[in-house]
Amino acid sequence: MKCFRILVLPGDGIGPEIMREATKILLAAGKRHCVEFDIVEAAVGGASIDEHGVPLTDEVLRMALDSDAVLLGAVGGPKWESLDYGVRPERALLRLRKELGLFANLRPAKVYSPLVDSSTLKREVVEGVDLIVVRELTGGLYFGTPRGVERLPDGTERGVNTLVYTTPEIERIARVAFDVARKRNKRLTSVDKANVLETTELWRKVVTDVSQYYPDVELSHMYVDNCAMQLVRDPAQFDVIVTENTFGDILSDEAAMLTGSIGMLPSASLGRDSRAMYEPIHGSAPDIAGRDVANPIATILSVAMMLKYSFDMQGASAEIEKAVEVVLEKGYRTPDIYTKGTRRIGCSEMGNIILDELEAVAI
């Protein structure tokens, strides 16, 4: 029997609640396919600050480096917003991404038929939408130097962040995006602001150069402001979108809302040496923590992505996705996706019902 070690980082807010449901699904999927998952749990983010004084300890980082994959809940919350930027919960994510070399973030946005009316957009706009945003994750404004806030001689202050990308950084994310597009509908949209930002002018040039190695994939370019507009005007036109870190952060959240709730969307962060981290794209939602109303589906679908990308368990991944779809077709809803005529349930019940459907799926 194969055995894989998974580092589970529940994090803050609703993180522990949604993680409980996701790990149940993971263990059940492993049992169905004769794979053992050794789950090791540790604190990260605000929980780690409270316990250890830092958002990510060196020990937990070593555990992440020694694991076959990392499954993350969510971090942050008002409790820690007064802390210096360098020690806030979110710094744990940035350090994990950097140290694990997680340069490619895959964020799918699929509108499930039963949830079409949960979207704030018209049915005819979102019906059939199935796209994925490939976001560069370790460069750009979030990591560029110099950065910081400095006091000027006249007593005022100046904030500085630097947008930096090198040719190799752009090439490697472009190749990931082309590979993803090749396995889907062979259409790739590269998003930049090449008419204003020299850095993204280089981005467009390098992505175009890489395209010669993927003649079967149709490449188009789009400015980020137009892309933001097109995502709410005609999202079905997109298959795969590739873009830099900051643009990807914003556009993937926008794309998530096409589905009716940010609580529905998983993500995968892939890097060198087969390292990967999986997490829902929503936040820690401390306002609903502990009330058993959070939506665990994004985290459960993150498990499905983990099985697909880290362990080549395509069948197990598809079974989880199918179980989620069946549960939605039967009308079960957490409050964030509830509409009149459906059945409102809590986080733990949603996890249990998905687990029941998973176990009923024929292998």
Number of C-alpha atoms within 10 A of each C-alpha: 6 9 12 15 17 21 23 25 25 26 25 25 24 27 25 20 23 26 24 19 23 26 20 15 24 22 15 20 26 18 12 13 14 12 17 18 19 14 16 14 15 17 20 32 28 29 22 21 18 13 11 13 13 20 26 26 18 9 10 18 17 11 18 26 17 14 19 20 23 26 25 22 29 29 29 24 19 10 9 17 13 8 10 8 12 11 18 21 27 20 19 23 16 16 15 18 22 16 14 21 19 23 23 26 29 26 28 23 24 19 25 21 17 15 22 21 19 21 19 14 17 13 14 10 17 27 21 15 22 19 23 26 28 33 27 28 28 24 20 21 18 16 17 15 13 10 14 11 10 12 10 9 7 6 8 8 11 10 9 13 15 15 20 16 18 13 12 10 18 22 18 15 23 27 16 20 28 28 15 19 26 18 10 15 14 18 21 28 22 24 25 26 19 18 9 10 12 13 16 22 14 17 26 21 13 18 24 17 12 16 18 11 11 15 11 13 19 15 20 13 18 18 15 19 13 12 22 19 11 15 19 18 13 14 21 17 14 19 20 26 29 28 28 25 22 16 20 24 19 12 20 25 17 16 25 26 20 25 28 22 20 23 22 27 28 25 28 27 25 24 21 11 9 14 20 27 27 27 27 28 23 21 17 22 17 16 11 12 16 14 11 17 21 25 28 29 24 23 31 30 25 27 28 28 28 26 22 16 18 17 16 12 18 14 15 24 22 16 20 26 19 16 20 23 17 17 19 20 15 11 15 22 22 23 15 16 21 19 15 6 7 15 14 18 18 17 23 19 18 25 23 14 17 28 22 15 17 24 17 11 11 6 10
